[in-house]
């Protein structure tokens, strides 16, 4: 099952989460439910968000970005504020990393 990474920009803040779903629309609905919980994006009018999402998800769905694979953009107008959502379909395959280098913070 693909994992979708949601990068939300709203009122100067950036919020990131991931959802596993069979397809993009289902992942978006899972993201919406997390947003509706009220703990994900501070100062968001959850009722206005839900109304905007429900109005736009089918009418103006996430748009694939040109020349990029598995990347979409979705805009929601919530009152006078714009919520930008970038969605990236990612694989969650762990790749072991071997290193002998030591990195020292300055």
Wavefront OBJ file of the C-alpha trace (Angstrom):
o trace
v 0.000 0.000 0.000
v 1.492 3.385 -0.958
v 2.276 5.997 1.637
v 1.401 9.614 0.910
v 3.305 12.459 2.540
v 1.226 15.602 3.107
v 3.060 18.926 3.421
v 0.614 21.588 4.534
v 1.402 25.324 4.445
v -1.045 27.527 6.331
v -0.644 30.986 7.870
v 3.150 30.804 7.842
v 3.386 27.329 9.365
v 4.343 24.056 7.716
v 2.823 20.783 8.955
v 3.796 17.326 7.719
v 2.142 13.932 8.127
v 1.894 10.623 6.287
v -1.066 8.413 5.446
v -1.153 4.922 3.933
v -3.955 4.304 1.433
v -4.683 2.447 -1.786
v -5.139 5.638 -3.794
v -4.778 9.428 -3.592
v -8.394 10.360 -2.798
v -8.560 7.850 0.063
v -5.309 9.251 1.479
v -6.732 12.777 1.254
v -9.807 11.716 3.217
v -7.563 10.260 5.940
v -5.589 13.533 6.000
v -8.842 15.494 6.313
v -9.854 13.450 9.362
v -6.522 14.194 11.043
v -6.938 17.902 10.315
v -10.488 17.809 11.708
v -9.138 16.476 15.013
v -8.046 20.057 15.682
v -4.568 19.213 16.957
v -2.712 19.198 13.636
v -2.887 22.826 12.422
v -3.124 25.516 15.120
v -5.677 28.316 14.720
v -7.503 26.530 11.909
v -11.264 26.954 11.731
v -12.025 23.239 11.455
v -15.629 23.749 10.377
v -14.637 26.122 7.537
v -11.820 23.735 6.569
v -14.196 20.769 6.335
v -16.651 22.766 4.235
v -13.904 23.925 1.826
v -12.431 20.413 1.576
v -15.803 18.792 0.870
v -16.582 21.411 -1.791
v -13.224 21.102 -3.564
v -12.027 17.484 -3.304
v -14.156 16.370 -6.265
v -14.673 19.721 -8.054
v -11.030 20.890 -7.899
v -9.073 17.787 -6.850
v -5.308 17.667 -6.262
v -3.488 18.467 -9.504
v -0.432 16.493 -10.626
v 2.626 18.718 -11.038
v 4.150 18.839 -14.514
v 7.352 16.862 -15.020
v 7.156 15.317 -11.552
v 6.031 11.808 -10.788
v 3.655 11.099 -7.881
v 3.452 14.748 -6.738
v 0.232 16.766 -6.485
v -0.844 20.235 -5.328
v -4.169 21.041 -3.673
v -5.376 24.509 -2.631
v -8.150 25.323 -0.190
v -9.473 28.811 0.464
v -10.568 28.995 4.093
v -12.120 32.392 4.699
v -9.414 34.848 3.648
v -6.589 32.322 4.143
v -5.102 29.961 1.571
v -4.069 26.455 2.607
v -1.525 24.904 0.233
v -1.097 21.163 0.321
v 1.682 19.287 -1.460
v 1.163 15.533 -1.650
v 3.946 13.088 -2.496
v 3.378 9.379 -2.990
v 6.336 7.614 -1.390
v 7.464 4.066 -0.774
v 8.262 3.068 2.765
v 11.054 0.602 2.070
v 13.767 0.777 4.688
v 17.242 0.970 3.242
v 20.071 0.043 5.601
v 22.732 2.697 5.864
v 26.294 1.778 6.616
v 28.762 4.472 7.428
v 32.154 4.697 9.023
v 32.206 8.483 9.056
v 31.758 10.468 12.218
v 29.915 13.735 11.888
v 30.699 16.388 14.453
v 28.359 19.314 15.007
v 30.078 22.695 15.156
l 1 2 3 4 5 6 7 8 9 10 11 12 13 14 15 16 17 18 19 20 21 22 23 24 25 26 27 28 29 30 31 32 33 34 35 36 37 38 39 40 41 42 43 44 45 46 47 48 49 50 51 52 53 54 55 56 57 58 59 60 61 62 63 64 65 66 67 68 69 70 71 72 73 74 75 76 77 78 79 80 81 82 83 84 85 86 87 88 89 90 91 92 93 94 95 96 97 98 99 100 101 102 103 104 105 106
